[in-house]
Amino acid sequence: ALCLSSSTMGKTTTGQIVNLLSNDVNRFDQVTIFLHYLWVGPLQAIAVTTLLWMEIGISCLAGMAVLIILLLLQSFFGMLFSSF
């Protein structure tokens, strides 16, 4: 339930409240889709690394290191740009 004080209710229109609630519902809908990748992503990375290890040996670790570095770099820039 959305609880607002009486002073805030005077400043907020019904359209703003409906817009806020509809955006939140949309985000919950998207979370159910992308939550799956939290567990399947690392599992796939381990499986691919294992298969590459069997094919090309220790060289596969260089590729996985680049992948992890790019993932960390993307996370850093995401946090940096979300503050704007």
Secondary structure as the mmCIF struct_conf table of DSSP 4:
data_model
#
loop_
_struct_conf.conf_type_id
_struct_conf.id
_struct_conf.beg_label_comp_id
_struct_conf.beg_label_asym_id
_struct_conf.beg_label_seq_id
_struct_conf.end_label_comp_id
_struct_conf.end_label_asym_id
_struct_conf.end_label_seq_id
HELX_RH_AL_P HELX_RH_AL_P1 SER A 6 LYS A 11
HELX_RH_AL_P HELX_RH_AL_P2 THR A 14 PHE A 34
TURN_TY1_P TURN_TY1_P1 LEU A 35 LEU A 35
HELX_RH_AL_P HELX_RH_AL_P3 HIS A 36 ILE A 56
HELX_RH_3T_P HELX_RH_3T_P1 GLY A 57 SER A 59
HELX_RH_AL_P HELX_RH_AL_P4 CYS A 60 SER A 82
TURN_TY1_P TURN_TY1_P2 SER A 83 SER A 83
#
